[in-house]
Amino acid sequence: MYRQLFLISVLFCLLLNGLTSAQQDSKNISNNLVGYWDFNKVDQTKLGNDPILGDAELYNLSNENYCVKMSPKIKPIRIPINSKSKLAIKEGTVSFWINSSTVENYNIIDYGNGAFTLRSYRGYLQARFQGESKFKFSGTVLNDQWYKYTLREDAFYPEENALIEENKWHHFAVTFDYKNKQFIGWRDGELIAIVDLAGTDVEPLKTEGLKEIVIGNEFIGFIDDVRIYNEVLNNDVISEIYNGDKDFYKSRHDKILPDSKMVVYNYNDSDKVLYDAWLGYSKNEKNEYSNLFKKIIIQTENPTIITAGNELKKAVNEIFGVSLPINSQIESEGNILLGTPNESELIKSFSSELELDKVENDGFVIKTIKINGNSFLVIAANEPAGVIFGTFELINKIKQQENLADLDFISNPKVKIRIIGHWDWFRGTEGDDWNGKKINPYNWEGNRYNSIYSWEDLRTGNTKLIEDWARLLASAGWNAICPTEINWQAQNNFLEHMDEVVTLAKILRNYGIKLYWSPNFLLALDQATADTLYNRIPYFGGYLLKLGSEAQLGNPFPEMVNNIAENLLPYKGEVLLRGFVYGKLRYSHITEVYRNTMQYDIYAPNDGKYLENVTIVGKANPLDWDLAAPISPLDGAIQKNNYGTEMVVAKSWPASWVAKWKWWMDFDNHKNGIESYNKNFTNCLLGVSMISPSPAWTSNPLNMVNYYGLGRLAWNPDLSVDEIYDEWISLTYGSDPKVHKTIKDILFVSSDVLKNQYIYRGYRGVWFDTSQDDLVESKTTHCMNEEGIGIISPEAEKKVLSQYSPELQKIYNDPVLGEEFLPYFHFVKYDHNLSNGRTVIQDMFMNLDDAVAGAEKMLSEWNTIEGKINKKVFEYTRDNLNNYVQTVNKNREKMIEIIEKISGRKYSNEVGINK
C-alpha cells in the first residue's frame, strides 16, 4: 500500500516536472527560439519549418539520437520559409554543433536573402550579414577607419578560437546585435571575439525575400542541433546551451574518410641523378688535388661547421674515392681548416692574415696560408653560416676542376637576407587525404597541399627531403627559409607544433639557414608568440608578414608593424613586410583601388617611420608574375627604411627567369640620382617557391636553374647571365661542349617562350576573367577593348607615370623609347605600328605563334643531346618538354580566342593566315 502510494507520488512529481519543463520550453519557443533542428524529428519549434534533407544522410549518434552527415558532392539541406516566418529575424543568435572533415571554404548556415550567413574560411568560422537597406558585412571594407580596429572585416578569421578543426565536434554560436553595433562569436561556450561595428551605419537584418535557409553547402562532415533565436543571447545562455551537450559530443570521434590516401613522393635511389640537381658528384679518376686533401681540421662542436666538414668529406669521397679524416689536430701539409675566430683559436690567431675584418655578415674567405712552414687551405668566416657557404664554393671549384693552388679571395653577399618563401601548407594533419585529392600527379609544382614540410615527418625523423632541400639552397647561397604560405592557414601554426619546429630549425641551422614564419597578425602582435619561439630557438629568423591585403587582416602602416617589430627587437629578429598589398576599398582613403599603384601610395609616404628591424619587401614588378614589365615604382622610393623585393623563382612551366632578375638588379631607378641601381638598395630578396616532393623537385629539371641563379645573383648581382648559366650547366650536366651549348641555348629560348605567351611581350597588366562579360577584371589601371590595349584614362596614365622618377618618366612617356612596356603607360590603338614592323594587334597574335615555335625548338634542341647525358635525366626532361609544347599550343588557342572576342579582330585577317 505504502509502496503504491510512493510510486504514485513519484510519477506525479515526474509528470509535474515534465509539464513545467514543457511550459518552460514552450515559453522559450514562443519568446525567442524560432528555429530548432536536432534532426531526430522535424522542426522542434513546431512552426512548420521542416528541413528537406535531399542527399544528406541521417547519422545515428546513439539511441535514436541523430545528426546529419554531409558527404562529398551532395546537395545541401534546404529549409523552405513562408512569408510570415519568425525565422526572418532583425537581430538574433544562431548556434550549432559541427564536425568538419576538411579544411575548406563552405557555407554552414546561409539565409537565402543574405541576411545571416555563417561559413568556413580556411577552416575558421566567418560571419556575413546584410541589412534591410545599405548595410552589408561580407568581407568588404565598411569605412576608411578599418585600420583602427583589431578585428573587423573577415572576422572571425583568424581568431584562434574560431578554428573549426578537422574531425572534432565543436559548438559555435554567433549573435548579431545591431542596437549595440556589434556581433559576437563563441566556440564551446567561450568567447571568440566581439567585433566592433562602430562608425558604420548598422541596420537590422534584412527580412524581405527570405524563402529558404540552406545548411551545409559544399560541406563534408556532420552538423547537429541547429538553433535560431530572435534574441541577442549573452555569455551565460550560450555557455548553458554548450554545457548541456558537451559531454556527449566531446567523447565522439566521428569521421568521413576519402576514398583514397594522399600519395607523397619518397626519395628513391633510382632518382638520384635528378634529385641531386647541381650537387651531383661524378667520379674523377685523376686526383690533381691529392696534395691538398689529406685531412679536414675542425676545432669546434658547432653543428653548422661540422656539417660543412661532412659536406666536403662527402664531395671528395664521391669525386675522388678518398675518405678524408676529420679531427682537430694539425700534423702536416694537406690540411683544410674550417671555422670562425670564435670557434677556432688557430683561425683567431690568423685573423689578420685572413683579413677577416673585411668579411661581412655570412661571407667567407678562402685562402692558402703557411703554418710552421706547411701550406693549409683555410675556409674561414665570422659566422658559422659563412663557413658552409665557403665550403660549397670550394666544392663547386673542385667539380669544375679549377686551379686551387694559392687560393686567396673574400666573398661577401650583396643581399643580407636571401630567403625562399614556400607557398605551402604543412602536411601531417587529419586532412591530408582530402587535400591529396587536389594534387595533380603530373604537375609537381604550384600545389600548396603537397609540401615537402610535414609535421608527421618531423615527428618521426623522416626528414631527408627537408635536409636535402636545405643542402641545395645553401650551396646556392640562400640563408633563410619560410616554409609557410604567407596567407594564414591553421595547419601552419608553429605554436601548436613547437617540438617539430625546433627539429626543423636545427636542420636548417646545420646549413647556415635561418627559419622564418608567416603568423597571422594577431599572433604576431602577441609578445608571447615571439617569446615562445625564441626561448626554444634562439637563432630563429623572424616573421614574413602580409598585412591588410585580401583576407589577411591587420594593417601595414607603421603603428601596427612597429608593435610587431618591437616584439622581435630583443631577440634581433627581423620583420619582412610584404609590400604588394591591395584590397577592394580598403585603401580608398589614400589611393585609387588599383593593385599596381597601391604599394607606392601606402609605403612611400611612410619611408623612415618603420623600426630598424623592418624590411619592406616590394614586388619586382607592379603586378603578379609579369615576366616583362617595368620595375615597381616602390623600387628606390624606400631610402630610409630597409627595402627588399619579391620574385617568383619557378612555376610549373620550364622557363628560366634569370635574365629577368639580372635586368632588375642592374636597373637604374634614378630615385637617388643616376646609378641608383636596384641591387644597391636591396636588403632582402624573397624568392617565392612552389616545389613539391618529386624526383627532380620541380616539373622539369631545367627549372632548377632558377633556384641556383637567383641565389647566386642575391650573393653577387654583378654576375652575368652567361656566367650563371655556365656555372649551373657545368655543375649539373658536366663539361661536354655540345651539351653545354645546347642547354644554354634552351635556357635563353625558354624566357622568350614564356614572355610571348603573355598579352604584350611578357606584359600581363590586363587580367582576364571568363566570368566577366568583357573578360577583363578591373583590378589594375589597364583595360583591353575593341579599340586597343593599355591605360584606362589620361588621369590613370598621369597617376602611373608620377610614381616613377623624372628620368624614367621621360622614357616611359615616349612611345618609341618606352615601346618595351608601351601598354603599361599608354592606351595603344591596335593599328599602332611598332619598331619590329608589326602593328600592336599583329604582335599580340604573332607572339603566340612565336611561343609555339620556341617551345618546339626547346624540344628539338633537347633531342640532339640524347646519349650525351644520363638517360633518365634526358627522358624525364624530354617528356616534360613534349607536354610543354602541347600546353603552349593550348594557351595559344585560348589567348587567340580571348583577343578576338575582346578586340573584334580576327587572327586570320591580321596575320594573313588561318589559325
Buried (B, 14 or more C-beta within 10 A) or exposed (E): EEEEEEEEEEEEEEEEEEEEEEEEBEEBBEEBBBBBBBBBEEBBBEBEBEBEBEEBBEBEBEEEEBBBBBEBEBBBBBBBBEEEBBBBBBBBBBBBBBBBBBBBEBBBBBBBBBBBBBBBBBBBBBBBBBBBEEBBBEBEBBBBEBBEBBBBBBBBBBBBBBBBBBBBBBBBBBBBBBEBBBBBBBBBBEBBBBBBBBBBEBBBBBBEEBBBBBBBBBBBBBBBBBBBBBBBBEEEBBBEBBEEBBEBBEEBEBEBEBEEEBEBBEBEEEBEBBBBBBBBBEEBEEBEBEEBBBBBBBBBEBBBBBBBBBBBBBBBEBBBEBEBEBEEEBEEBBBBBBBBBEBBEBBBEBBEEBBBEEBBBBBBBBBBBEBEEEBBBBBBBBBBBBBBBBBBBBBBBBBEBEEBEEBEEBBBBBBBBBBBBBBBBBBBBBBBBBBBEEBEEEBBBBBBBBBBBBBEBBBEEBBEBBEBBBBBBBBBBBBBBBBBBBBBBBBBBBBEBBEBBBBBBBBBBBBBBBBBBBBBBBBBBBEEBBEBBBEBBEBBBBBBBBBBBBBBBBBBBBEBBBEBBBBBBEBEBBBBBBBBBBBEEBBEEEBEBBBBBBBBBBBBEBBEBBBEBBBBBBBBBBBBEBBBBBBBBBBBBBEEBBBBBBBBBBBBBBBBBBBBBBBBBEBBBBBBEEEBBBBBBBBBBBBBBBBBBBBBBBBBBBBBBBBBBBBBBBBBBEBEBEEBBBBBBBBBBBEBEEBBEBBBBBBBBBBBBBBBBBBBBBBBBBBBEEEEEBBBBBBBBBBBBEBBBBBBEEEBBEBBBEBBBEBBBBBBBEEEEBBBBBBBBBBBBBEBEBEEEBBBBBBBBBBBBBBBBBBBBBBEBBEEBEEEBBEBBBEBBBEBBBBBBEBBBEBBEBBBEBBBEBBEBBBEEBBEEEB
